[in-house]
Amino acid sequence: MRLILADDAVLLREGLIRLLEDAGHEVVAAVGDAGALLAAVEEHRPEVAVVDVRMPPTHTDEGLRAALEIRSRRPETGVLVLSQYVEKTYAARLLSGVGVGYLLKDRVSEVAEFLDALERVRAGGTVLDPEVVRQLLARTVHADPLSRLSAREREVLEHLAQGLANTAVAGRLHVSLSTVEKHVNAIFDKLDLPAHGDYNRRVLAILRYLED
């Protein structure tokens, strides 16, 4: 696939370029700031952009805000955030689309795992590190609408947020597919999600309570 890398750490960028090219992918641009990322996406029209969260000039959330801009301008471009940080507000907005991912650098333990994440994002899937899910869903009990869910329903929801299909969730939890389907329907009911063809209730189940 055609990729763009955006990370201000030169050594990491160069390492990723070599890794991706060795895997048969084409890195059409590698940049170190958000402005250059947006310009490169417009010029090269990549299939996926791999983006760090904190980049110049302020090293706060420039990368994630640029990722949102990419999704707005070029929704056909997949975005995989690869960072050391979980930026909650913008991450919730990013995950409202398809073809997105959020992985933590220190927790990617296998090259194959990273390459598989890229393929899933390119195909329009959602890829989330479980730790990202945990932090995004963390709420105090009194302010957490997810407290309406049972412990098992909450666990199922966290697996759905990682982009897993019902069959994969069943395998992870060692339960039957019908059991997972019952939990999923219960989640939708308890969270009052509309059964309407214009909405993806799986996405809504995650996003409803990620907004600050």
Order of alpha helices (4+ residues) and beta strands (2+ residues): beta-alpha-beta-alpha-beta-alpha-beta-alpha-beta-alpha-beta-alpha-alpha-alpha-alpha-alpha
